[in-house]
Amino acid sequence: MDQNSMVIVILCSHLCTGNNVYPFEPAEWTIFAENLTNKGVKPYELISFSIEDFKTKLDLSFSEAQRITRLFDRSGSITFEIEKYANMGINIMTRADRIYPKALKRKLSKSCPPLFYYAGNPELAENKCVGFVGSRNAGINDESFTAATVKKINSKGFSVTSGGAKGVDTIASDISIANGNYSVEYVSDSLISRIKAKSAVSAIINNRLLILSVAKPDSRFLTGIAMMRNKYIYAQSEGTVVVKSDFNKGGTWSGATANLKQRLCNTFCWNNPEYDGNAELIKRGAIPIDESWSGDVSETQPGQLVVSEQLSLFG
């Protein structure tokens, strides 16, 4: 990790927080990074800034300068935490790093999170992926449809990306890996717990699985982060398959309806008449598929696929 990345971790991570220590949230970091760019200041230069420097060189208020100074005061503790996680196989990437997923930078632009914790080979995120989302309570028919569809997209050279949750997510991920392909998972809670699973450890060792999370590695499940995670799955994907969605509730529904508006990728939906959520998503513009679908994610609809400009190095 170079000095620019380390400064982003110090300013944005929720490691070693305490009284009056408030890390930058993603939207705040974007604004701050733009200010740095406009002022011609690199993140690593902030290490030597005084409160007066923050005020005069970056036009920050005294309270803003104090906030950043408090964040830098935890540098030693954060270094210790980073080493601890590295010993577990968990590392950190930031928007300043070459290994940061390019698909997210390209599609999410300023909405990209400033950092991810990850386990596995980050280069797997550069593979072309198809997303799989669906209910945690997957039935036998859901499993069969997911497995068959993953086999089709794998045969066309696509990896799987998912949220790593129980049900459709893990079924798709496991099948892709079993097929000799790859999987990229954006999880919404504890990375530590996820990498304790024997199957995950084996897949990571065999260079088949990459797991990423914006939540610190020992975090519990947080609904807000789960909603954010949905966006990363769609942005990583060339197209995303909705296997099973409830109607007007749940993470699968909210993620799919958001993508139908944002159009980060094509939204495909299993045309299963037994699922009211699926039927409604198709009415709203999702592309219906069934067992005869070829796995062609280039199939589009009018107005589909909006791609943002790529970020600058720190933006």
C-alpha positions as CSV (number, residue, x, y, z in Angstrom):
1,M,0.0,0.0,0.0
2,D,1.5,3.3,-1.0
3,Q,1.2,6.6,0.9
4,N,-1.7,7.9,-1.1
5,S,-3.7,4.7,-0.3
6,M,-2.7,4.8,3.3
7,V,-4.0,8.3,3.7
8,I,-7.3,7.3,2.2
9,V,-7.6,4.4,4.6
10,I,-6.8,6.7,7.6
11,L,-9.4,9.2,6.5
12,C,-12.1,6.9,5.4
13,S,-11.9,3.6,7.2
14,H,-14.0,2.8,10.3
15,L,-11.1,1.1,12.0
16,C,-10.0,2.3,15.4
17,T,-12.7,4.9,15.8
18,G,-13.4,6.5,19.2
19,N,-14.6,9.8,20.7
20,N,-14.7,12.6,18.2
21,V,-13.2,10.5,15.4
22,Y,-15.5,10.6,12.4
23,P,-14.2,9.0,9.2
24,F,-15.1,10.4,5.8
25,E,-18.2,8.8,4.3
26,P,-18.0,8.0,0.5
27,A,-19.8,11.2,-0.6
28,E,-17.7,13.3,1.7
29,W,-14.5,11.8,0.4
30,T,-15.5,12.5,-3.2
31,I,-16.0,16.2,-2.4
32,F,-12.7,16.3,-0.4
33,A,-10.8,14.5,-3.2
34,E,-12.1,17.0,-5.7
35,N,-10.8,19.8,-3.5
36,L,-7.4,18.2,-3.3
37,T,-7.3,17.8,-7.1
38,N,-8.3,21.4,-7.6
39,K,-5.7,22.6,-5.2
40,G,-3.0,20.4,-6.7
41,V,-2.5,18.5,-3.4
42,K,-1.8,14.7,-3.3
43,P,-3.2,12.8,-0.4
44,Y,0.2,11.8,1.0
45,E,1.1,15.5,1.4
46,L,-1.6,15.8,4.1
47,I,0.6,13.7,6.4
48,S,2.7,16.8,7.2
49,F,-0.1,19.4,7.2
50,S,-0.7,21.4,10.3
51,I,-4.2,22.7,11.2
52,E,-3.1,26.1,9.7
53,D,-2.1,24.3,6.5
54,F,-5.5,22.7,6.2
55,K,-7.1,26.1,6.6
56,T,-5.0,28.1,4.3
57,K,-4.1,25.5,1.6
58,L,-7.4,23.7,1.4
59,D,-9.8,26.4,2.6
60,L,-11.1,24.3,5.4
61,S,-12.7,25.5,8.6
62,F,-11.0,25.1,12.0
63,S,-13.4,22.3,12.9
64,E,-12.8,20.5,9.6
65,A,-9.1,20.7,10.1
66,Q,-9.4,19.4,13.7
67,R,-11.5,16.4,12.4
68,I,-8.8,15.5,9.9
69,T,-6.0,15.9,12.5
70,R,-7.9,13.5,14.9
71,L,-8.2,11.0,12.1
72,F,-4.4,11.1,11.5
73,D,-3.8,10.7,15.2
74,R,-5.0,7.1,14.9
75,S,-2.4,6.2,12.2
76,G,-0.4,4.0,14.4
77,S,-3.4,2.0,15.6
78,I,-4.7,1.6,12.0
79,T,-1.3,0.3,10.9
80,F,-1.5,-2.4,13.6
81,E,-5.1,-3.3,12.5
82,I,-4.0,-3.6,8.8
83,E,-1.2,-6.0,9.7
84,K,-3.6,-8.0,11.9
85,Y,-6.1,-8.4,9.0
86,A,-3.3,-9.1,6.5
87,N,-2.3,-12.1,8.6
88,M,-5.8,-13.4,8.2
89,G,-5.6,-13.0,4.4
90,I,-7.6,-9.7,4.4
91,N,-6.2,-6.7,2.6
92,I,-7.4,-3.2,1.7
93,M,-7.7,-1.5,-1.7
94,T,-8.5,2.2,-2.3
95,R,-9.7,4.3,-5.3
96,A,-6.0,5.3,-5.7
97,D,-5.0,1.7,-6.4
98,R,-4.5,0.1,-9.8
99,I,-6.3,-3.0,-8.5
100,Y,-9.5,-1.2,-7.7
101,P,-12.3,-2.8,-9.9
102,K,-12.4,-0.8,-13.1
103,A,-16.0,-1.7,-13.8
104,L,-17.1,0.1,-10.7
105,K,-15.0,3.2,-11.5
106,R,-16.4,3.3,-15.0
107,K,-20.0,2.9,-14.1
108,L,-20.4,4.4,-10.6
109,S,-18.0,7.3,-11.1
110,K,-18.2,9.5,-8.0
111,S,-20.4,7.0,-6.2
112,C,-17.5,4.5,-5.9
113,P,-16.7,3.7,-2.2
114,P,-13.2,5.0,-1.3
115,L,-12.0,1.6,-0.1
116,F,-12.8,-2.1,0.0
117,Y,-11.5,-4.8,2.3
118,Y,-10.9,-7.9,0.3
119,A,-9.7,-11.5,0.3
120,G,-8.5,-13.3,-2.8
121,N,-6.9,-12.2,-6.1
122,P,-8.1,-8.7,-7.0
123,E,-7.4,-9.3,-10.6
124,L,-10.5,-11.6,-10.7
125,A,-12.6,-8.4,-10.7
126,E,-11.3,-7.7,-14.2
127,N,-13.0,-10.8,-15.6
128,K,-16.3,-10.2,-17.4
129,C,-19.1,-11.1,-15.0
130,V,-22.8,-11.9,-14.9
131,G,-24.5,-11.1,-11.6
132,F,-26.9,-13.5,-9.8
133,V,-29.3,-12.3,-7.2
134,G,-32.3,-13.8,-5.5
135,S,-33.9,-15.0,-2.3
136,R,-32.1,-16.6,0.6
137,N,-34.9,-19.1,0.7
138,A,-34.1,-20.8,-2.6
139,G,-36.1,-23.9,-3.5
140,I,-35.1,-26.9,-5.6
141,N,-36.4,-25.3,-8.8
142,D,-34.5,-22.1,-8.0
143,E,-31.4,-24.1,-7.5
144,S,-31.8,-26.0,-10.8
145,F,-32.5,-22.8,-12.8
146,T,-29.5,-21.0,-11.2
147,A,-27.2,-23.9,-11.8
148,A,-28.2,-24.3,-15.5
149,T,-28.0,-20.6,-16.1
150,V,-24.6,-20.3,-14.5
151,K,-23.4,-23.2,-16.7
152,K,-24.6,-21.2,-19.8
153,I,-22.8,-18.0,-18.9
154,N,-19.7,-19.8,-17.9
155,S,-19.6,-21.5,-21.3
156,K,-19.6,-18.0,-22.9
157,G,-16.6,-17.0,-20.8
158,F,-18.3,-15.1,-18.0
159,S,-17.6,-15.4,-14.3
160,V,-20.3,-14.9,-11.6
161,T,-20.7,-12.0,-9.3
162,S,-23.1,-12.0,-6.3
163,G,-23.6,-10.8,-2.8
164,G,-22.3,-14.0,-1.2
165,A,-25.5,-14.5,0.8
166,K,-27.2,-17.8,1.6
167,G,-29.4,-19.1,-1.2
168,V,-29.2,-18.0,-4.9
169,D,-26.0,-16.0,-4.3
170,T,-23.9,-18.8,-2.9
171,I,-25.4,-21.4,-5.2
172,A,-24.4,-19.3,-8.3
173,S,-20.9,-18.7,-6.8
174,D,-20.3,-22.3,-5.9
175,I,-21.5,-23.6,-9.3
176,S,-19.2,-21.2,-11.2
177,I,-16.2,-22.3,-9.2
178,A,-17.1,-26.0,-9.6
179,N,-17.3,-25.4,-13.3
180,G,-13.7,-24.3,-13.3
181,N,-14.6,-20.6,-13.6
182,Y,-14.5,-17.7,-11.1
183,S,-16.6,-15.8,-8.7
184,V,-16.6,-12.2,-7.3
185,E,-18.6,-11.6,-4.1
186,Y,-19.6,-8.3,-2.7
187,V,-20.6,-9.1,0.9
188,S,-22.4,-6.9,3.3
189,D,-21.1,-8.1,6.7
190,S,-18.2,-9.9,8.3
191,L,-15.5,-10.8,5.9
192,I,-13.8,-12.7,8.7
193,S,-16.8,-15.0,9.0
194,R,-17.0,-15.6,5.3
195,I,-13.4,-16.7,4.9
196,K,-13.7,-19.2,7.7
197,A,-15.8,-21.4,5.5
198,K,-13.7,-24.2,4.1
199,S,-15.1,-23.9,0.6
200,A,-14.2,-20.2,0.5
201,V,-10.7,-20.8,1.8
202,S,-10.2,-23.5,-0.9
203,A,-11.5,-21.3,-3.6
204,I,-9.4,-18.4,-2.6
205,I,-6.2,-20.5,-2.4
206,N,-7.1,-21.9,-5.9
207,N,-7.4,-18.4,-7.3
208,R,-11.2,-18.9,-8.0
209,L,-12.8,-16.5,-5.6
210,L,-12.5,-12.8,-4.7
211,I,-14.5,-11.4,-1.8
212,L,-14.9,-7.7,-1.2
213,S,-16.7,-5.6,1.4
214,V,-17.0,-1.9,2.3
215,A,-17.7,-3.0,5.9
216,K,-14.8,-3.4,8.3
217,P,-13.9,-7.1,8.5
218,D,-15.6,-7.8,11.9
219,S,-18.8,-5.9,11.1
220,R,-22.2,-7.4,11.8
221,F,-24.9,-7.3,9.1
222,L,-26.1,-3.7,8.4
223,T,-29.1,-3.1,6.1
224,G,-27.6,0.1,4.7
225,I,-24.4,-1.6,3.6
226,A,-26.5,-4.4,2.1
227,M,-28.4,-1.9,0.0
228,M,-25.1,-0.3,-1.1
229,R,-23.7,-3.8,-1.9
230,N,-26.5,-4.4,-4.5
231,K,-25.2,-1.5,-6.6
232,Y,-21.7,-3.0,-6.7
233,I,-23.0,-6.3,-8.0
234,Y,-24.9,-4.6,-10.9
235,A,-21.9,-2.3,-11.7
236,Q,-19.6,-5.3,-11.8
237,S,-21.9,-7.2,-14.2
238,E,-22.3,-7.2,-17.9
239,G,-25.9,-8.3,-17.1
240,T,-27.6,-9.5,-13.9
241,V,-30.0,-12.4,-13.5
242,V,-32.8,-12.1,-10.9
243,V,-33.7,-15.6,-10.0
244,K,-36.4,-15.0,-7.4
245,S,-37.7,-11.7,-6.0
246,D,-40.4,-10.9,-3.5
247,F,-42.8,-8.2,-4.5
248,N,-42.1,-4.7,-3.2
249,K,-39.8,-5.9,-0.4
250,G,-36.4,-7.3,0.3
251,G,-32.9,-6.6,-0.9
252,T,-33.4,-8.4,-4.3
253,W,-36.4,-6.3,-5.1
254,S,-34.8,-3.0,-4.1
255,G,-31.6,-3.8,-5.9
256,A,-33.4,-4.8,-9.1
257,T,-35.8,-1.8,-9.2
258,A,-32.9,0.6,-8.5
259,N,-30.9,-0.9,-11.4
260,L,-33.9,-0.6,-13.8
261,K,-33.7,3.1,-13.1
262,Q,-29.9,3.5,-13.0
263,R,-29.3,1.0,-15.8
264,L,-25.8,0.0,-14.7
265,C,-26.3,-3.2,-16.7
266,N,-29.0,-5.3,-18.3
267,T,-31.5,-6.7,-15.8
268,F,-32.6,-10.2,-16.7
269,C,-35.4,-11.9,-14.8
270,W,-36.6,-15.5,-14.6
271,N,-40.1,-15.5,-16.1
272,N,-41.6,-17.7,-13.4
273,P,-45.3,-17.0,-13.1
274,E,-45.3,-18.3,-9.5
275,Y,-43.2,-15.3,-8.4
276,D,-45.1,-12.0,-8.2
277,G,-41.9,-10.0,-7.7
278,N,-40.4,-11.4,-10.9
279,A,-43.6,-10.7,-12.8
280,E,-43.6,-7.1,-11.6
281,L,-39.9,-6.6,-12.4
282,I,-40.6,-7.8,-16.0
283,K,-43.5,-5.3,-16.2
284,R,-41.1,-2.6,-15.2
285,G,-38.6,-3.4,-17.9
286,A,-36.5,-6.4,-16.8
287,I,-35.7,-8.7,-19.7
288,P,-37.7,-12.0,-19.3
289,I,-35.7,-15.3,-19.6
290,D,-36.5,-18.9,-19.1
291,E,-34.8,-22.3,-19.4
292,S,-34.4,-21.8,-23.1
293,W,-32.3,-18.6,-22.7
294,S,-28.9,-18.8,-24.4
295,G,-27.0,-16.8,-21.8
296,D,-26.5,-13.9,-24.2
297,V,-26.1,-10.9,-21.9
298,S,-25.7,-8.5,-24.8
299,E,-29.4,-8.6,-25.4
300,T,-30.7,-5.1,-24.7
301,Q,-33.7,-3.0,-24.5
302,P,-34.2,0.6,-25.7
303,G,-32.7,3.0,-23.2
304,Q,-30.7,0.3,-21.4
305,L,-27.0,0.7,-20.3
306,V,-25.9,4.0,-19.1
307,V,-22.1,4.2,-18.4
308,S,-20.4,7.1,-16.5
309,E,-17.1,8.6,-17.3
310,Q,-14.2,7.0,-15.4
311,L,-12.9,8.6,-12.3
312,S,-9.6,10.4,-11.9
313,L,-7.1,8.7,-9.7
314,F,-8.4,9.9,-6.4
315,G,-12.0,10.9,-7.4
